[in-house]
C-alpha cells in the first residue's frame, strides 16, 4: 500500500505494544477501590520496552486516575 519499511516497523511496534497492554494483569484490592500490577508482569515490561516508556511510571499511572 506504499508504506516504506521504516514506517511499517513503527506501526508493528505500536500494534505489538497495544496487544501486550491488553494482556497486563491488573489486580483489584479493597473491594475494587484500588488496583495494582505485579512488578514482574512481562507484558507490561514488553509494552514499556516497545514504546520506550518508564516501567514504574506506567505501572503507577495505569492504577491511579487523575
PQR file with spaces between the fields and no chain letter, atoms N, CA, C, O and H, PARSE charges and radii, in Angstrom:
ATOM       1  N    UNK     1       0.818   -1.207    0.000 -0.4000 1.5000
ATOM       2  CA   UNK     1       0.000    0.000    0.000 -0.0000 2.0000
ATOM       3  C    UNK     1       0.857    1.265    0.000  0.5500 1.7000
ATOM       4  O    UNK     1       0.351    2.370    0.190 -0.5500 1.4000
ATOM       5  N    UNK     2       2.140    1.091   -0.212 -0.4000 1.5000
ATOM       6  CA   UNK     2       3.011    2.246   -0.336 -0.0000 2.0000
ATOM       7  C    UNK     2       3.650    2.719    0.960  0.5500 1.7000
ATOM       8  O    UNK     2       4.181    3.829    1.006 -0.5500 1.4000
ATOM       9  H    UNK     2       2.552    0.192   -0.366  0.4000 1.0000
ATOM      10  N    UNK     3       3.614    1.924    1.998 -0.4000 1.5000
ATOM      11  CA   UNK     3       4.232    2.305    3.269 -0.0000 2.0000
ATOM      12  C    UNK     3       5.655    1.757    3.282  0.5500 1.7000
ATOM      13  O    UNK     3       5.874    0.562    3.086 -0.5500 1.4000
ATOM      14  H    UNK     3       3.183    1.023    1.961  0.4000 1.0000
ATOM      15  N    UNK     4       6.618    2.645    3.514 -0.4000 1.5000
ATOM      16  CA   UNK     4       8.006    2.176    3.479 -0.0000 2.0000
ATOM      17  C    UNK     4       8.318    1.311    4.704  0.5500 1.7000
ATOM      18  O    UNK     4       7.558    1.275    5.671 -0.5500 1.4000
ATOM      19  H    UNK     4       6.440    3.617    3.672  0.4000 1.0000
ATOM      20  N    UNK     5       9.438    0.628    4.634 -0.4000 1.5000
ATOM      21  CA   UNK     5       9.804   -0.350    5.660 -0.0000 2.0000
ATOM      22  C    UNK     5       9.982    0.279    7.044  0.5500 1.7000
ATOM      23  O    UNK     5       9.607   -0.329    8.046 -0.5500 1.4000
ATOM      24  H    UNK     5      10.055    0.657    3.848  0.4000 1.0000
ATOM      25  N    UNK     6      10.533    1.455    7.112 -0.4000 1.5000
ATOM      26  CA   UNK     6      10.741    2.126    8.401 -0.0000 2.0000
ATOM      27  C    UNK     6       9.407    2.417    9.083  0.5500 1.7000
ATOM      28  O    UNK     6       9.265    2.211   10.288 -0.5500 1.4000
ATOM      29  H    UNK     6      10.838    1.950    6.298  0.4000 1.0000
ATOM      30  N    UNK     7       8.433    2.893    8.315 -0.4000 1.5000
ATOM      31  CA   UNK     7       7.112    3.169    8.884 -0.0000 2.0000
ATOM      32  C    UNK     7       6.388    1.883    9.265  0.5500 1.7000
ATOM      33  O    UNK     7       5.657    1.856   10.255 -0.5500 1.4000
ATOM      34  H    UNK     7       8.548    3.060    7.335  0.4000 1.0000
ATOM      35  N    UNK     8       6.584    0.821    8.495 -0.4000 1.5000
ATOM      36  CA   UNK     8       5.982   -0.475    8.828 -0.0000 2.0000
ATOM      37  C    UNK     8       6.478   -0.963   10.179  0.5500 1.7000
ATOM      38  O    UNK     8       5.689   -1.456   10.985 -0.5500 1.4000
ATOM      39  H    UNK     8       7.179    0.843    7.691  0.4000 1.0000
ATOM      40  N    UNK     9       7.771   -0.834   10.435 -0.4000 1.5000
ATOM      41  CA   UNK     9       8.340   -1.269   11.712 -0.0000 2.0000
ATOM      42  C    UNK     9       7.742   -0.489   12.877  0.5500 1.7000
ATOM      43  O    UNK     9       7.470   -1.052   13.938 -0.5500 1.4000
ATOM      44  H    UNK     9       8.411   -0.434    9.780  0.4000 1.0000
ATOM      45  N    UNK    10       7.539    0.812   12.674 -0.4000 1.5000
ATOM      46  CA   UNK    10       6.937    1.637   13.727 -0.0000 2.0000
ATOM      47  C    UNK    10       5.503    1.190   13.996  0.5500 1.7000
ATOM      48  O    UNK    10       5.097    1.048   15.149 -0.5500 1.4000
ATOM      49  H    UNK    10       7.760    1.270   11.813  0.4000 1.0000
ATOM      50  N    UNK    11       4.742    0.970   12.932 -0.4000 1.5000
ATOM      51  CA   UNK    11       3.354    0.521   13.079 -0.0000 2.0000
ATOM      52  C    UNK    11       3.299   -0.831   13.778  0.5500 1.7000
ATOM      53  O    UNK    11       2.480   -1.028   14.676 -0.5500 1.4000
ATOM      54  H    UNK    11       5.071    1.086   11.995  0.4000 1.0000
ATOM      55  N    UNK    12       4.162   -1.767   13.376 -0.4000 1.5000
ATOM      56  CA   UNK    12       4.183   -3.089   14.007 -0.0000 2.0000
ATOM      57  C    UNK    12       4.555   -2.992   15.481  0.5500 1.7000
ATOM      58  O    UNK    12       4.002   -3.713   16.311 -0.5500 1.4000
ATOM      59  H    UNK    12       4.827   -1.606   12.646  0.4000 1.0000
ATOM      60  N    UNK    13       5.491   -2.104   15.808 -0.4000 1.5000
ATOM      61  CA   UNK    13       5.904   -1.914   17.203 -0.0000 2.0000
ATOM      62  C    UNK    13       4.733   -1.396   18.039  0.5500 1.7000
ATOM      63  O    UNK    13       4.518   -1.868   19.155 -0.5500 1.4000
ATOM      64  H    UNK    13       5.940   -1.519   15.133  0.4000 1.0000
ATOM      65  N    UNK    14       3.981   -0.442   17.518 -0.4000 1.5000
ATOM      66  CA   UNK    14       2.827    0.106   18.236 -0.0000 2.0000
ATOM      67  C    UNK    14       1.747   -0.952   18.406  0.5500 1.7000
ATOM      68  O    UNK    14       1.168   -1.073   19.485 -0.5500 1.4000
ATOM      69  H    UNK    14       4.156   -0.058   16.611  0.4000 1.0000
ATOM      70  N    UNK    15       1.469   -1.712   17.367 -0.4000 1.5000
ATOM      71  CA   UNK    15       0.457   -2.770   17.451 -0.0000 2.0000
ATOM      72  C    UNK    15       0.872   -3.826   18.469  0.5500 1.7000
ATOM      73  O    UNK    15       0.048   -4.275   19.266 -0.5500 1.4000
ATOM      74  H    UNK    15       1.939   -1.614   16.490  0.4000 1.0000
ATOM      75  N    UNK    16       2.140   -4.223   18.449 -0.4000 1.5000
ATOM      76  CA   UNK    16       2.621   -5.210   19.417 -0.0000 2.0000
ATOM      77  C    UNK    16       2.490   -4.679   20.840  0.5500 1.7000
ATOM      78  O    UNK    16       2.114   -5.424   21.745 -0.5500 1.4000
ATOM      79  H    UNK    16       2.809   -3.858   17.802  0.4000 1.0000
ATOM      80  N    UNK    17       2.798   -3.394   21.047 -0.4000 1.5000
ATOM      81  CA   UNK    17       2.681   -2.798   22.380 -0.0000 2.0000
ATOM      82  C    UNK    17       1.234   -2.815   22.853  0.5500 1.7000
ATOM      83  O    UNK    17       0.963   -3.143   24.008 -0.5500 1.4000
ATOM      84  H    UNK    17       3.104   -2.789   20.312  0.4000 1.0000
ATOM      85  N    UNK    18       0.305   -2.466   21.972 -0.4000 1.5000
ATOM      86  CA   UNK    18      -1.117   -2.465   22.337 -0.0000 2.0000
ATOM      87  C    UNK    18      -1.576   -3.873   22.700  0.5500 1.7000
ATOM      88  O    UNK    18      -2.316   -4.054   23.666 -0.5500 1.4000
ATOM      89  H    UNK    18       0.525   -2.200   21.033  0.4000 1.0000
ATOM      90  N    UNK    19      -1.144   -4.866   21.936 -0.4000 1.5000
ATOM      91  CA   UNK    19      -1.529   -6.249   22.239 -0.0000 2.0000
ATOM      92  C    UNK    19      -0.973   -6.698   23.588  0.5500 1.7000
ATOM      93  O    UNK    19      -1.661   -7.388   24.340 -0.5500 1.4000
ATOM      94  H    UNK    19      -0.543   -4.719   21.151  0.4000 1.0000
ATOM      95  N    UNK    20       0.261   -6.315   23.900 -0.4000 1.5000
ATOM      96  CA   UNK    20       0.833   -6.660   25.209 -0.0000 2.0000
ATOM      97  C    UNK    20       0.090   -5.943   26.330  0.5500 1.7000
ATOM      98  O    UNK    20      -0.141   -6.530   27.387 -0.5500 1.4000
ATOM      99  H    UNK    20       0.820   -5.754   23.289  0.4000 1.0000
ATOM     100  N    UNK    21      -0.284   -4.691   26.120 -0.4000 1.5000
ATOM     101  CA   UNK    21      -1.022   -3.951   27.143 -0.0000 2.0000
ATOM     102  C    UNK    21      -2.345   -4.640   27.462  0.5500 1.7000
ATOM     103  O    UNK    21      -2.794   -4.629   28.608 -0.5500 1.4000
ATOM     104  H    UNK    21      -0.096   -4.214   25.261  0.4000 1.0000
ATOM     105  N    UNK    22      -2.961   -5.232   26.462 -0.4000 1.5000
ATOM     106  CA   UNK    22      -4.211   -5.957   26.684 -0.0000 2.0000
ATOM     107  C    UNK    22      -4.054   -7.197   27.539  0.5500 1.7000
ATOM     108  O    UNK    22      -5.038   -7.708   28.073 -0.5500 1.4000
ATOM     109  H    UNK    22      -2.596   -5.242   25.531  0.4000 1.0000
ATOM     110  N    UNK    23      -2.829   -7.693   27.679 -0.4000 1.5000
ATOM     111  CA   UNK    23      -2.573   -8.892   28.481 -0.0000 2.0000
ATOM     112  C    UNK    23      -2.047   -8.587   29.883  0.5500 1.7000
ATOM     113  O    UNK    23      -1.773   -9.508   30.653 -0.5500 1.4000
ATOM     114  H    UNK    23      -2.029   -7.278   27.245  0.4000 1.0000
ATOM     115  N    UNK    24      -1.905   -7.314   30.219 -0.4000 1.5000
ATOM     116  CA   UNK    24      -1.436   -6.939   31.552 -0.0000 2.0000
ATOM     117  C    UNK    24      -2.494   -7.325   32.581  0.5500 1.7000
ATOM     118  O    UNK    24      -3.676   -7.025   32.410 -0.5500 1.4000
ATOM     119  H    UNK    24      -2.128   -6.566   29.594  0.4000 1.0000
ATOM     120  N    UNK    25      -2.064   -7.987   33.644 -0.4000 1.5000
ATOM     121  CA   UNK    25      -2.987   -8.399   34.705 -0.0000 2.0000
ATOM     122  C    UNK    25      -3.063   -7.314   35.768  0.5500 1.7000
ATOM     123  O    UNK    25      -2.085   -7.020   36.456 -0.5500 1.4000
ATOM     124  H    UNK    25      -1.104   -8.231   33.783  0.4000 1.0000
ATOM     125  N    UNK    26      -4.240   -6.732   35.884 -0.4000 1.5000
ATOM     126  CA   UNK    26      -4.485   -5.704   36.889 -0.0000 2.0000
ATOM     127  C    UNK    26      -5.297   -6.341   38.009  0.5500 1.7000
ATOM     128  O    UNK    26      -6.389   -6.860   37.779 -0.5500 1.4000
ATOM     129  H    UNK    26      -5.034   -6.970   35.325  0.4000 1.0000
ATOM     130  N    UNK    27      -4.756   -6.296   39.215 -0.4000 1.5000
ATOM     131  CA   UNK    27      -5.388   -6.934   40.364 -0.0000 2.0000
ATOM     132  C    UNK    27      -6.110   -5.887   41.202  0.5500 1.7000
ATOM     133  O    UNK    27      -5.532   -4.867   41.576 -0.5500 1.4000
ATOM     134  H    UNK    27      -3.869   -5.874   39.402  0.4000 1.0000
ATOM     135  N    UNK    28      -7.378   -6.152   41.490 -0.4000 1.5000
ATOM     136  CA   UNK    28      -8.121   -5.194   42.319 -0.0000 2.0000
ATOM     137  C    UNK    28      -7.926   -5.521   43.792  0.5500 1.7000
ATOM     138  O    UNK    28      -7.771   -6.679   44.180 -0.5500 1.4000
ATOM     139  H    UNK    28      -7.847   -6.981   41.186  0.4000 1.0000
ATOM     140  N    UNK    29      -7.939   -4.483   44.589 -0.4000 1.5000
ATOM     141  CA   UNK    29      -7.769   -4.612   46.032 -0.0000 2.0000
ATOM     142  C    UNK    29      -8.831   -3.774   46.723  0.5500 1.7000
ATOM     143  O    UNK    29      -9.359   -2.829   46.138 -0.5500 1.4000
ATOM     144  H    UNK    29      -8.065   -3.542   44.275  0.4000 1.0000
ATOM     145  N    UNK    30      -9.139   -4.109   47.940 -0.4000 1.5000
ATOM     146  CA   UNK    30     -10.107   -3.377   48.776 -0.0000 2.0000
ATOM     147  C    UNK    30     -11.413   -3.108   48.030  0.5500 1.7000
ATOM     148  O    UNK    30     -11.786   -1.957   47.805 -0.5500 1.4000
ATOM     149  H    UNK    30      -8.710   -4.877   48.415  0.4000 1.0000
ATOM     150  N    UNK    31     -12.090   -4.166   47.657 -0.4000 1.5000
ATOM     151  CA   UNK    31     -13.401   -4.074   47.010 -0.0000 2.0000
ATOM     152  C    UNK    31     -13.395   -3.228   45.739  0.5500 1.7000
ATOM     153  O    UNK    31     -14.384   -2.558   45.441 -0.5500 1.4000
ATOM     154  H    UNK    31     -11.787   -5.102   47.839  0.4000 1.0000
ATOM     155  N    UNK    32     -12.311   -3.249   44.996 -0.4000 1.5000
ATOM     156  CA   UNK    32     -12.241   -2.549   43.725 -0.0000 2.0000
ATOM     157  C    UNK    32     -11.874   -1.089   43.802  0.5500 1.7000
ATOM     158  O    UNK    32     -11.840   -0.411   42.775 -0.5500 1.4000
ATOM     159  H    UNK    32     -11.508   -3.793   45.237  0.4000 1.0000
ATOM     160  N    UNK    33     -11.594   -0.576   45.003 -0.4000 1.5000
ATOM     161  CA   UNK    33     -11.219    0.832   45.146 -0.0000 2.0000
ATOM     162  C    UNK    33      -9.796    1.100   44.664  0.5500 1.7000
ATOM     163  O    UNK    33      -9.482    2.192   44.192 -0.5500 1.4000
ATOM     164  H    UNK    33     -11.621   -1.127   45.837  0.4000 1.0000
ATOM     165  N    UNK    34      -8.951    0.098   44.790 -0.4000 1.5000
ATOM     166  CA   UNK    34      -7.536    0.242   44.450 -0.0000 2.0000
ATOM     167  C    UNK    34      -7.143   -0.934   43.563  0.5500 1.7000
ATOM     168  O    UNK    34      -7.684   -2.031   43.704 -0.5500 1.4000
ATOM     169  H    UNK    34      -9.205   -0.790   45.174  0.4000 1.0000
ATOM     170  N    UNK    35      -6.215   -0.708   42.662 -0.4000 1.5000
ATOM     171  CA   UNK    35      -5.711   -1.810   41.849 -0.0000 2.0000
ATOM     172  C    UNK    35      -4.185   -1.789   41.872  0.5500 1.7000
ATOM     173  O    UNK    35      -3.568   -0.807   42.283 -0.5500 1.4000
ATOM     174  H    UNK    35      -5.776    0.183   42.548  0.4000 1.0000
ATOM     175  N    UNK    36      -3.593   -2.890   41.422 -0.4000 1.5000
ATOM     176  CA   UNK    36      -2.137   -2.977   41.363 -0.0000 2.0000
ATOM     177  C    UNK    36      -1.735   -3.865   40.195  0.5500 1.7000
ATOM     178  O    UNK    36      -2.520   -4.678   39.705 -0.5500 1.4000
ATOM     179  H    UNK    36      -4.095   -3.688   41.088  0.4000 1.0000
ATOM     180  N    UNK    37      -0.509   -3.691   39.770 -0.4000 1.5000
ATOM     181  CA   UNK    37       0.082   -4.510   38.719 -0.0000 2.0000
ATOM     182  C    UNK    37       1.371   -5.090   39.285  0.5500 1.7000
ATOM     183  O    UNK    37       2.171   -4.371   39.884 -0.5500 1.4000
ATOM     184  H    UNK    37       0.129   -3.031   40.168  0.4000 1.0000
ATOM     185  N    UNK    38       1.567   -6.366   39.100 -0.4000 1.5000
ATOM     186  CA   UNK    38       2.762   -7.024   39.609 -0.0000 2.0000
ATOM     187  C    UNK    38       4.012   -6.386   39.005  0.5500 1.7000
ATOM     188  O    UNK    38       4.034   -6.013   37.832 -0.5500 1.4000
ATOM     189  H    UNK    38       0.917   -6.950   38.614  0.4000 1.0000
ATOM     190  N    UNK    39       5.040   -6.271   39.827 -0.4000 1.5000
ATOM     191  CA   UNK    39       6.300   -5.717   39.325 -0.0000 2.0000
ATOM     192  C    UNK    39       7.002   -6.699   38.397  0.5500 1.7000
ATOM     193  O    UNK    39       8.014   -6.356   37.786 -0.5500 1.4000
ATOM     194  H    UNK    39       5.022   -6.574   40.780  0.4000 1.0000
ATOM     195  N    UNK    40       6.477   -7.914   38.284 -0.4000 1.5000
ATOM     196  CA   UNK    40       7.057   -8.929   37.418 -0.0000 2.0000
ATOM     197  C    UNK    40       6.216   -9.168   36.162  0.5500 1.7000
ATOM     198  O    UNK    40       6.448  -10.150   35.457 -0.5500 1.4000
ATOM     199  H    UNK    40       5.655   -8.192   38.780  0.4000 1.0000
ATOM     200  N    UNK    41       5.257   -8.309   35.866 -0.4000 1.5000
ATOM     201  CA   UNK    41       4.377   -8.506   34.714 -0.0000 2.0000
ATOM     202  C    UNK    41       5.167   -8.347   33.415  0.5500 1.7000
ATOM     203  O    UNK    41       5.578   -7.242   33.059 -0.5500 1.4000
ATOM     204  H    UNK    41       5.068   -7.511   36.439  0.4000 1.0000
ATOM     205  N    UNK    42       5.373   -9.465   32.712 -0.4000 1.5000
ATOM     206  CA   UNK    42       6.178   -9.459   31.488 -0.0000 2.0000
ATOM     207  C    UNK    42       5.530   -8.639   30.371  0.5500 1.7000
ATOM     208  O    UNK    42       6.230   -8.001   29.585 -0.5500 1.4000
ATOM     209  H    UNK    42       5.039  -10.362   33.001  0.4000 1.0000
ATOM     210  N    UNK    43       4.212   -8.653   30.297 -0.4000 1.5000
ATOM     211  CA   UNK    43       3.540   -7.933   29.228 -0.0000 2.0000
ATOM     212  C    UNK    43       3.727   -6.423   29.381  0.5500 1.7000
ATOM     213  O    UNK    43       3.914   -5.715   28.391 -0.5500 1.4000
ATOM     214  H    UNK    43       3.643   -9.171   30.935  0.4000 1.0000
ATOM     215  N    UNK    44       3.677   -5.935   30.609 -0.4000 1.5000
ATOM     216  CA   UNK    44       3.909   -4.507   30.816 -0.0000 2.0000
ATOM     217  C    UNK    44       5.365   -4.156   30.520  0.5500 1.7000
ATOM     218  O    UNK    44       5.655   -3.074   30.009 -0.5500 1.4000
ATOM     219  H    UNK    44       3.525   -6.509   31.413  0.4000 1.0000
ATOM     220  N    UNK    45       6.279   -5.072   30.841 -0.4000 1.5000
ATOM     221  CA   UNK    45       7.692   -4.836   30.527 -0.0000 2.0000
ATOM     222  C    UNK    45       7.897   -4.725   29.020  0.5500 1.7000
ATOM     223  O    UNK    45       8.610   -3.836   28.554 -0.5500 1.4000
ATOM     224  H    UNK    45       6.043   -5.950   31.256  0.4000 1.0000
ATOM     225  N    UNK    46       7.269   -5.630   28.250 -0.4000 1.5000
ATOM     226  CA   UNK    46       7.372   -5.561   26.790 -0.0000 2.0000
ATOM     227  C    UNK    46       6.748   -4.273   26.263  0.5500 1.7000
ATOM     228  O    UNK    46       7.317   -3.615   25.391 -0.5500 1.4000
ATOM     229  H    UNK    46       6.690   -6.352   28.629  0.4000 1.0000
ATOM     230  N    UNK    47       5.573   -3.913   26.794 -0.4000 1.5000
ATOM     231  CA   UNK    47       4.896   -2.684   26.385 -0.0000 2.0000
ATOM     232  C    UNK    47       5.823   -1.486   26.561  0.5500 1.7000
ATOM     233  O    UNK    47       5.997   -0.685   25.642 -0.5500 1.4000
ATOM     234  H    UNK    47       5.112   -4.448   27.502  0.4000 1.0000
ATOM     235  N    UNK    48       6.410   -1.372   27.737 -0.4000 1.5000
ATOM     236  CA   UNK    48       7.289   -0.237   28.036 -0.0000 2.0000
ATOM     237  C    UNK    48       8.537   -0.255   27.164  0.5500 1.7000
ATOM     238  O    UNK    48       8.984    0.790   26.692 -0.5500 1.4000
ATOM     239  H    UNK    48       6.269   -2.023   28.483  0.4000 1.0000
ATOM     240  N    UNK    49       9.095   -1.431   26.953 -0.4000 1.5000
ATOM     241  CA   UNK    49      10.290   -1.542   26.125 -0.0000 2.0000
ATOM     242  C    UNK    49       9.987   -1.147   24.676  0.5500 1.7000
ATOM     243  O    UNK    49      10.779   -0.451   24.040 -0.5500 1.4000
ATOM     244  H    UNK    49       8.732   -2.280   27.337  0.4000 1.0000
ATOM     245  N    UNK    50       8.844   -1.593   24.162 -0.4000 1.5000
ATOM     246  CA   UNK    50       8.484   -1.291   22.777 -0.0000 2.0000
ATOM     247  C    UNK    50       8.231    0.192   22.551  0.5500 1.7000
ATOM     248  O    UNK    50       8.564    0.727   21.493 -0.5500 1.4000
ATOM     249  H    UNK    50       8.201   -2.159   24.679  0.4000 1.0000
ATOM     250  N    UNK    51       7.644    0.856   23.537 -0.4000 1.5000
ATOM     251  CA   UNK    51       7.319    2.276   23.373 -0.0000 2.0000
ATOM     252  C    UNK    51       8.328    3.214   24.021  0.5500 1.7000
ATOM     253  O    UNK    51       8.233    4.432   23.865 -0.5500 1.4000
ATOM     254  H    UNK    51       7.373    0.421   24.396  0.4000 1.0000
ATOM     255  N    UNK    52       9.295    2.656   24.749 -0.4000 1.5000
ATOM     256  CA   UNK    52      10.333    3.476   25.354 -0.0000 2.0000
ATOM     257  C    UNK    52       9.847    4.318   26.516  0.5500 1.7000
ATOM     258  O    UNK    52      10.277    5.459   26.685 -0.5500 1.4000
ATOM     259  H    UNK    52       9.372    1.667   24.876  0.4000 1.0000
ATOM     260  N    UNK    53       8.939    3.752   27.330 -0.4000 1.5000
ATOM     261  CA   UNK    53       8.442    4.478   28.497 -0.0000 2.0000
ATOM     262  C    UNK    53       8.951    3.817   29.778  0.5500 1.7000
ATOM     263  O    UNK    53       9.317    2.642   29.776 -0.5500 1.4000
ATOM     264  H    UNK    53       8.590    2.825   27.193  0.4000 1.0000
ATOM     265  N    UNK    54       8.970    4.568   30.848 -0.4000 1.5000
ATOM     266  CA   UNK    54       9.453    4.077   32.130 -0.0000 2.0000
ATOM     267  C    UNK    54       8.451    3.100   32.751  0.5500 1.7000
ATOM     268  O    UNK    54       7.265    3.408   32.863 -0.5500 1.4000
ATOM     269  H    UNK    54       8.672    5.523   30.849  0.4000 1.0000
ATOM     270  N    UNK    55       8.932    1.930   33.149 -0.4000 1.5000
ATOM     271  CA   UNK    55       8.068    0.874   33.682 -0.0000 2.0000
ATOM     272  C    UNK    55       7.357    1.318   34.956  0.5500 1.7000
ATOM     273  O    UNK    55       6.142    1.156   35.070 -0.5500 1.4000
ATOM     274  H    UNK    55       9.896    1.680   33.057  0.4000 1.0000
ATOM     275  N    UNK    56       8.083    1.865   35.897 -0.4000 1.5000
ATOM     276  CA   UNK    56       7.471    2.201   37.188 -0.0000 2.0000
ATOM     277  C    UNK    56       6.425    3.305   37.041  0.5500 1.7000
ATOM     278  O    UNK    56       5.397    3.279   37.718 -0.5500 1.4000
ATOM     279  H    UNK    56       9.070    1.997   35.804  0.4000 1.0000
ATOM     280  N    UNK    57       6.678    4.262   36.171 -0.4000 1.5000
ATOM     281  CA   UNK    57       5.686    5.320   35.952 -0.0000 2.0000
ATOM     282  C    UNK    57       4.433    4.766   35.278  0.5500 1.7000
ATOM     283  O    UNK    57       3.317    5.130   35.649 -0.5500 1.4000
ATOM     284  H    UNK    57       7.513    4.283   35.621  0.4000 1.0000
ATOM     285  N    UNK    58       4.609    3.894   34.298 -0.4000 1.5000
ATOM     286  CA   UNK    58       3.456    3.313   33.621 -0.0000 2.0000
ATOM     287  C    UNK    58       2.663    2.438   34.585  0.5500 1.7000
ATOM     288  O    UNK    58       1.432    2.458   34.577 -0.5500 1.4000
ATOM     289  H    UNK    58       5.515    3.598   33.996  0.4000 1.0000
ATOM     290  N    UNK    59       3.362    1.676   35.410 -0.4000 1.5000
ATOM     291  CA   UNK    59       2.708    0.832   36.416 -0.0000 2.0000
ATOM     292  C    UNK    59       1.887    1.704   37.370  0.5500 1.7000
ATOM     293  O    UNK    59       0.765    1.346   37.729 -0.5500 1.4000
ATOM     294  H    UNK    59       4.361    1.659   35.416  0.4000 1.0000
ATOM     295  N    UNK    60       2.428    2.815   37.767 -0.4000 1.5000
ATOM     296  CA   UNK    60       1.731    3.723   38.670 -0.0000 2.0000
ATOM     297  C    UNK    60       0.499    4.335   38.013  0.5500 1.7000
ATOM     298  O    UNK    60      -0.591    4.291   38.583 -0.5500 1.4000
ATOM     299  H    UNK    60       3.339    3.106   37.475  0.4000 1.0000
ATOM     300  N    UNK    61       0.661    4.905   36.820 -0.4000 1.5000
ATOM     301  CA   UNK    61      -0.436    5.652   36.206 -0.0000 2.0000
ATOM     302  C    UNK    61      -1.524    4.772   35.619  0.5500 1.7000
ATOM     303  O    UNK    61      -2.626    5.259   35.364 -0.5500 1.4000
ATOM     304  H    UNK    61       1.546    4.940   36.357  0.4000 1.0000
ATOM     305  N    UNK    62      -1.256    3.499   35.398 -0.4000 1.5000
ATOM     306  CA   UNK    62      -2.331    2.597   34.988 -0.0000 2.0000
ATOM     307  C    UNK    62      -3.278    2.309   36.158  0.5500 1.7000
ATOM     308  O    UNK    62      -4.424    1.909   35.951 -0.5500 1.4000
ATOM     309  H    UNK    62      -0.361    3.103   35.605  0.4000 1.0000
ATOM     310  N    UNK    63      -2.795    2.516   37.379 -0.4000 1.5000
ATOM     311  CA   UNK    63      -3.599    2.206   38.561 -0.0000 2.0000
ATOM     312  C    UNK    63      -4.074    3.447   39.316  0.5500 1.7000
ATOM     313  O    UNK    63      -4.769    3.321   40.325 -0.5500 1.4000
ATOM     314  H    UNK    63      -1.865    2.841   37.547  0.4000 1.0000
ATOM     315  N    UNK    64      -3.715    4.626   38.852 -0.4000 1.5000
ATOM     316  CA   UNK    64      -4.128    5.856   39.531 -0.0000 2.0000
ATOM     317  C    UNK    64      -4.694    6.822   38.502  0.5500 1.7000
ATOM     318  O    UNK    64      -4.019    7.202   37.545 -0.5500 1.4000
ATOM     319  H    UNK    64      -3.150    4.727   38.033  0.4000 1.0000
ATOM     320  N    UNK    65      -5.928    7.206   38.715 -0.4000 1.5000
ATOM     321  CA   UNK    65      -6.514    8.180   37.793 -0.0000 2.0000
ATOM     322  C    UNK    65      -6.339    9.572   38.368  0.5500 1.7000
ATOM     323  O    UNK    65      -6.236    9.753   39.581 -0.5500 1.4000
ATOM     324  H    UNK    65      -6.476    6.897   39.492  0.4000 1.0000
ATOM     325  N    UNK    66      -6.309   10.532   37.495 -0.4000 1.5000
ATOM     326  CA   UNK    66      -6.124   11.911   37.949 -0.0000 2.0000
ATOM     327  C    UNK    66      -7.023   12.804   37.134  0.5500 1.7000
ATOM     328  O    UNK    66      -7.039   14.017   37.339 -0.5500 1.4000
ATOM     329  H    UNK    66      -6.393   10.385   36.509  0.4000 1.0000
